[in-house]
Amino acid sequence: MTDMTRGRIAIAHDYLTQKGGAERVVLALHRMWPDAPIYTTFYDPEGTFPEFKDARIITSPLNRVGVLRKAPRRALPLLPLASSLLHVKEPVAVVSTSGWAHGFRYDGATLVYCHTPARWVYLLDDYLGEGGRNSIKGRIARALRPGLRRWDRAAVRRRSRYVANSTVVKERIEDVYGLDGVDLVFPPHSVSTDGPQEPIPGAERLAEDGFLLSVARLMPYKHVDVAIEAAARAGRPLVVIGKGPEEARLRAMAGEDVVFGQDLTDAQLRWAYAHAIALIAASHEDFGITPLEASAWGVPTVALRAGGYLDTIVDGVNGTFVLDASIDAVGEGIKKLQAARWDTAAMRRHVEKFSEREFALRIRALVEGLPGA
């Protein structure tokens, strides 16, 4: 199959309510097949990237429940129901998922681009964080987990082909699901250095000498609290980009040299990278695209030596690794990074390996190999 025409292909994603790496993958798929409908449980036009307003979005009936649309994780007990309500009839579907969209009802062949098997099933303690393990939320999640695991595994067995977004996720998929021959295609770096820049409100005062940067959802496992404490110890201001349930706690612990920003435009994100001296990425990421975004601007990263960062960071080229997500380790990483000399041209050459063009070529080839495609 050399061309996918209208009505032949669909795109599916868990939920489009935020601005993250997974949503950028869906944007890349949308640019590949602009006429393809996008099936998703929830869609919040104001919460995710504005480019989706040009797409044909098909949502679950639960999208009409505002409290769930604004916080999809609250719908976790309803996940099997929410997924079964979405019926994808196109002959081919490209599915972007971290645990929801692979369970939609599909009539045709499926290429599942998996960002990770569901964290709330297989990495629950990591997902909840230390503070959430004994909470009401944690107890509910543990009670739901056996049923959700059965639903998840049944959904996997019905899919045609799996693709992982990183080496560690490929290994996790093969281990958790017992699948062989899982393909590996890195997601694209897609925040261009070209285009306008717009300051983040409140952060202009930090820009003259540069600031440390954290770009992550405010979830326990992202360790943004570690970034805040390590930046304070280093005597450097910090800009935190992201939103999530940890926001109130993180704001309470942050000093006056920490500025928070969320729901940023690409112009504001460009401004942040252009004025950053380093990115702090202290979480165990499934892929970890932010170091590539930073590298495109010649900004090195202090990162946990784990997960997807092993694919996106070359130690000494576009970042430095730390062995654990502790304040001491990250603080030492900041010192090491500041003392080093960085070759910005080498950083940008590294980023070119993760282009959207390369991603599109690989995904198209896999789609063309699906049965019936």
C-alpha positions as CSV (number, residue, x, y, z in Angstrom):
1,M,0.0,0.0,0.0
2,T,1.6,3.2,-1.1
3,D,-1.2,5.6,-0.2
4,M,-3.7,5.8,2.6
5,T,-6.9,7.4,1.2
6,R,-9.9,8.9,3.0
7,G,-11.9,6.3,4.9
8,R,-9.0,3.7,4.9
9,I,-7.1,4.7,8.1
10,A,-7.9,5.9,11.6
11,I,-5.8,7.2,14.4
12,A,-6.6,6.4,18.1
13,H,-5.2,7.8,21.3
14,D,-6.0,7.4,25.0
15,Y,-7.2,10.9,25.7
16,L,-6.4,14.3,24.3
17,T,-6.5,16.6,27.3
18,Q,-2.9,17.7,27.9
19,K,0.3,18.7,26.1
20,G,2.9,16.0,26.4
21,G,5.2,13.8,24.3
22,A,2.4,11.3,23.5
23,E,0.2,14.0,22.2
24,R,3.0,15.2,20.0
25,V,3.2,11.7,18.5
26,V,-0.5,11.9,17.7
27,L,0.1,15.3,16.0
28,A,2.8,13.7,13.9
29,L,0.4,10.9,12.9
30,H,-2.2,13.6,12.1
31,R,0.3,15.4,9.8
32,M,0.9,12.1,8.1
33,W,-2.8,11.4,7.5
34,P,-4.7,14.7,7.9
35,D,-8.0,13.2,6.8
36,A,-7.9,10.3,9.2
37,P,-10.3,10.6,12.2
38,I,-8.8,10.5,15.6
39,Y,-10.7,8.3,18.1
40,T,-10.1,9.2,21.8
41,T,-12.0,8.7,25.1
42,F,-11.7,12.4,26.1
43,Y,-10.9,15.6,24.3
44,D,-10.3,19.0,25.9
45,P,-9.5,21.5,23.1
46,E,-8.2,24.0,25.6
47,G,-6.0,21.5,27.5
48,T,-4.2,20.0,24.5
49,F,-2.4,21.3,21.4
50,P,-4.4,23.8,19.3
51,E,-3.5,21.9,16.1
52,F,-6.1,19.3,17.0
53,K,-8.9,21.8,16.4
54,D,-8.3,21.1,12.6
55,A,-8.8,17.3,13.1
56,R,-11.9,15.2,13.1
57,I,-12.1,14.0,16.7
58,I,-14.4,11.2,17.7
59,T,-14.9,10.8,21.5
60,S,-16.5,8.5,23.9
61,P,-19.9,9.5,25.3
62,L,-18.2,10.0,28.6
63,N,-16.5,13.1,27.1
64,R,-19.7,14.9,28.0
65,V,-19.0,14.5,31.7
66,G,-16.9,17.6,32.4
67,V,-15.2,16.3,35.6
68,L,-13.9,13.3,33.7
69,R,-12.9,15.3,30.7
70,K,-10.8,17.6,32.8
71,A,-9.2,14.7,34.8
72,P,-9.4,11.4,32.8
73,R,-7.7,9.3,35.4
74,R,-10.8,9.6,37.5
75,A,-12.5,7.5,34.9
76,L,-10.1,4.6,35.5
77,P,-12.9,2.4,37.1
78,L,-14.9,3.0,33.9
79,L,-12.0,2.2,31.6
80,P,-13.4,-1.0,30.1
81,L,-16.7,0.6,29.5
82,A,-15.3,3.8,28.1
83,S,-13.1,1.9,25.7
84,S,-15.8,-0.4,24.5
85,L,-18.0,2.6,23.6
86,L,-15.5,3.6,20.9
87,H,-16.0,1.6,17.7
88,V,-13.3,2.1,15.0
89,K,-14.6,0.8,11.7
90,E,-11.7,1.8,9.4
91,P,-9.7,-1.0,7.8
92,V,-6.5,0.2,9.5
93,A,-5.9,1.9,12.8
94,V,-2.7,3.4,14.1
95,V,-3.1,3.4,17.9
96,S,-1.1,5.6,20.3
97,T,-1.5,4.2,23.8
98,S,-0.2,4.0,27.4
99,G,-3.0,1.7,28.5
100,W,-6.4,2.9,27.1
101,A,-6.7,3.1,23.3
102,H,-5.6,-0.5,22.5
103,G,-8.9,-1.6,24.2
104,F,-11.2,0.3,21.7
105,R,-13.3,-1.9,19.4
106,Y,-11.5,-2.3,16.1
107,D,-12.9,-3.9,12.9
108,G,-9.6,-3.8,11.0
109,A,-5.9,-4.3,11.4
110,T,-4.1,-2.4,14.2
111,L,-0.6,-1.0,14.6
112,V,-0.2,-0.2,18.3
113,Y,2.4,2.4,19.1
114,C,2.9,1.7,22.8
115,H,4.4,4.4,25.1
116,T,4.3,1.9,28.0
117,P,2.2,-0.8,29.3
118,A,-0.3,0.7,31.7
119,R,1.6,2.2,34.7
120,W,-1.4,1.9,36.9
121,V,-1.4,-1.9,36.4
122,Y,2.3,-2.9,36.1
123,L,4.1,0.0,37.8
124,L,1.5,1.1,40.4
125,D,3.9,2.1,43.2
126,D,5.9,4.2,40.8
127,Y,2.7,5.7,39.4
128,L,1.3,6.6,42.9
129,G,4.5,7.8,44.4
130,E,5.5,7.5,48.1
131,G,2.7,9.7,49.3
132,G,0.0,7.9,47.4
133,R,0.7,4.3,48.2
134,N,-1.4,4.2,51.3
135,S,-3.9,6.8,50.3
136,I,-7.5,6.1,49.4
137,K,-6.6,6.5,45.7
138,G,-3.9,3.9,46.2
139,R,-6.3,1.4,47.9
140,I,-8.8,1.9,45.1
141,A,-6.2,1.4,42.4
142,R,-5.0,-1.9,44.0
143,A,-8.6,-3.1,44.3
144,L,-9.2,-2.4,40.6
145,R,-5.8,-3.7,39.3
146,P,-6.7,-7.5,38.9
147,G,-9.8,-6.7,36.8
148,L,-7.9,-4.1,34.7
149,R,-5.0,-6.5,34.2
150,R,-7.4,-9.1,32.7
151,W,-9.0,-6.4,30.5
152,D,-5.6,-5.1,29.4
153,R,-4.2,-8.5,28.4
154,A,-7.3,-9.5,26.5
155,A,-7.1,-6.2,24.5
156,V,-3.4,-6.9,23.7
157,R,-4.3,-10.4,22.3
158,R,-6.7,-8.8,19.8
159,R,-4.2,-6.4,18.3
160,S,-2.2,-7.0,15.1
161,R,1.3,-5.6,15.7
162,Y,3.1,-3.8,18.5
163,V,5.7,-1.0,18.3
164,A,7.6,0.4,21.3
165,N,8.8,3.9,21.6
166,S,12.1,3.1,23.4
167,T,14.4,0.2,24.1
168,V,13.2,-0.1,27.7
169,V,9.6,-0.1,26.7
170,K,10.2,-2.7,24.1
171,E,11.7,-4.9,26.8
172,R,8.8,-4.2,29.1
173,I,6.2,-5.0,26.5
174,E,7.9,-8.3,25.7
175,D,8.2,-9.2,29.4
176,V,4.7,-8.1,30.5
177,Y,2.8,-9.5,27.5
178,G,5.0,-12.3,26.4
179,L,5.2,-10.8,22.9
180,D,8.0,-11.5,20.5
181,G,9.3,-9.3,17.7
182,V,8.1,-6.0,19.0
183,D,9.3,-3.3,16.7
184,L,11.1,-0.2,17.9
185,V,10.5,3.3,16.4
186,F,11.6,6.4,18.4
187,P,9.1,9.2,18.6
188,P,9.9,12.4,16.8
189,H,11.4,15.6,18.3
190,S,9.0,18.2,17.0
191,V,9.5,21.5,18.8
192,S,11.2,23.6,16.1
193,T,13.8,26.2,17.0
194,D,12.4,28.3,14.3
195,G,9.5,30.6,15.0
196,P,8.5,33.3,17.5
197,Q,9.3,33.3,21.2
198,E,7.1,34.6,24.0
199,P,8.3,35.0,27.6
200,I,6.6,33.0,30.3
201,P,4.8,35.4,32.7
202,G,6.9,35.9,35.8
203,A,10.0,34.3,34.4
204,E,11.5,37.2,32.6
205,R,13.4,38.3,35.7
206,L,15.2,35.0,35.8
207,A,16.3,35.1,32.1
208,E,19.3,37.4,32.3
209,D,21.7,34.9,33.8
210,G,19.8,31.8,32.6
211,F,17.8,29.3,34.7
212,L,17.4,25.6,35.2
213,L,14.4,24.1,33.6
214,S,12.0,21.2,34.4
215,V,9.5,20.2,31.7
216,A,7.3,17.4,33.1
217,R,3.8,16.6,34.3
218,L,3.5,17.3,38.0
219,M,3.1,13.6,39.0
220,P,4.9,11.9,41.9
221,Y,7.1,9.8,39.8
222,K,8.5,12.8,37.8
223,H,10.5,13.9,40.9
224,V,10.0,17.6,40.3
225,D,10.4,18.1,44.0
226,V,13.9,16.9,43.7
227,A,14.6,19.4,40.9
228,I,13.3,22.2,43.1
229,E,15.5,21.2,46.1
230,A,18.6,20.6,43.9
231,A,18.2,23.9,42.1
232,A,17.9,25.7,45.5
233,R,21.1,24.0,46.7
234,A,22.9,25.0,43.5
235,G,21.8,28.6,44.0
236,R,20.1,28.6,40.6
237,P,16.6,29.8,39.7
238,L,14.2,27.2,38.2
239,V,11.4,27.3,35.8
240,V,8.9,24.4,36.1
241,I,6.7,23.7,33.1
242,G,3.8,21.3,33.6
243,K,0.6,20.7,35.5
244,G,-0.8,17.8,37.6
245,P,-2.0,16.7,41.0
246,E,1.3,17.6,42.7
247,E,1.0,21.3,41.8
248,A,-0.1,22.6,45.2
249,R,2.5,20.6,47.2
250,L,5.3,21.8,44.8
251,R,4.3,25.4,44.9
252,A,4.2,25.3,48.7
253,M,7.8,24.0,48.9
254,A,9.2,26.3,46.2
255,G,11.1,29.5,46.9
256,E,10.8,32.9,45.2
257,D,13.3,31.8,42.5
258,V,11.0,29.1,41.2
259,V,8.4,30.1,38.5
260,F,5.7,27.7,37.4
261,G,4.1,27.7,33.9
262,Q,1.5,25.5,32.4
263,D,-0.5,25.2,29.2
264,L,2.3,26.9,27.3
265,T,2.3,27.8,23.6
266,D,5.2,26.5,21.5
267,A,6.4,30.1,21.4
268,Q,6.7,30.2,25.2
269,L,8.4,26.8,25.2
270,R,10.9,28.1,22.7
271,W,11.6,31.0,25.0
272,A,12.1,28.7,27.9
273,Y,14.7,26.5,26.1
274,A,16.4,29.6,24.6
275,H,17.0,31.0,28.1
276,A,17.8,27.8,30.0
277,I,21.3,26.8,31.1
278,A,20.3,23.1,31.7
279,L,17.3,20.8,31.8
280,I,16.7,18.6,34.9
281,A,15.1,15.3,34.1
282,A,15.2,13.1,37.3
283,S,12.4,10.7,36.5
284,H,12.3,7.2,35.0
285,E,10.9,8.0,31.6
286,D,9.5,5.6,29.0
287,F,11.2,7.6,26.3
288,G,12.2,11.1,27.5
289,I,11.8,13.5,24.6
290,T,12.6,16.7,26.6
291,P,16.4,16.2,26.4
292,L,16.1,16.2,22.6
293,E,14.0,19.4,22.7
294,A,16.7,21.0,24.9
295,S,19.6,19.7,22.8
296,A,18.1,21.4,19.7
297,W,18.8,24.6,21.6
298,G,22.2,23.6,22.7
299,V,21.0,23.0,26.3
300,P,22.4,20.0,28.1
301,T,20.4,17.7,30.5
302,V,21.0,16.3,34.0
303,A,19.1,13.0,33.8
304,L,18.5,9.8,35.7
305,R,20.6,7.0,34.1
306,A,17.5,4.8,33.4
307,G,14.7,4.2,31.0
308,G,14.3,6.1,27.7
309,Y,17.0,8.6,28.6
310,L,19.5,5.9,27.7
311,D,18.2,6.2,24.1
312,T,18.0,10.0,23.9
313,I,21.1,11.1,25.9
314,V,24.8,10.4,25.1
315,D,26.8,11.1,28.3
316,G,29.1,14.0,27.6
317,V,27.5,14.9,24.3
318,N,24.1,16.3,25.3
319,G,23.9,15.6,29.0
320,T,25.2,14.0,32.1
321,F,23.7,11.1,34.0
322,V,23.0,10.6,37.7
323,L,22.6,7.2,39.4
324,D,19.5,8.0,41.5
325,A,16.8,10.6,41.8
326,S,18.1,12.1,45.1
327,I,18.7,15.7,45.8
328,D,22.4,15.0,46.4
329,A,22.8,13.1,43.2
330,V,21.0,15.7,41.0
331,G,22.8,18.5,42.8
332,E,26.2,16.9,41.9
333,G,25.0,16.5,38.3
334,I,24.2,20.2,38.1
335,K,27.7,21.0,39.3
336,K,29.3,18.6,36.8
337,L,27.2,19.9,34.0
338,Q,28.1,23.6,34.8
339,A,31.8,22.7,34.9
340,A,31.8,21.0,31.5
341,R,32.2,22.5,28.0
342,W,29.4,21.6,25.6
343,D,29.6,21.3,21.8
344,T,26.2,22.7,20.6
345,A,26.8,21.5,17.1
346,A,27.3,17.9,18.3
347,M,24.1,18.2,20.3
348,R,22.1,19.2,17.2
349,R,23.6,16.4,15.1
350,H,22.4,14.0,17.8
351,V,18.9,15.4,17.6
352,E,18.7,14.9,13.8
353,K,18.5,11.1,14.4
354,F,15.0,11.7,16.0
355,S,13.4,13.6,13.2
356,E,9.7,13.5,12.3
357,R,10.7,12.5,8.8
358,E,12.4,9.4,10.0
359,F,9.5,8.6,12.3
360,A,7.0,8.9,9.4
361,L,9.1,6.7,7.1
362,R,9.3,3.9,9.7
363,I,5.6,4.1,10.7
364,R,4.4,4.1,7.1
365,A,6.5,1.0,6.3
366,L,5.0,-0.9,9.3
367,V,1.4,0.1,8.4
368,E,2.0,-1.1,4.8
369,G,3.0,-4.5,6.2
370,L,-0.2,-5.0,8.2
371,P,-2.6,-7.7,7.0
372,G,-5.2,-6.3,4.8
373,A,-3.6,-2.9,4.5
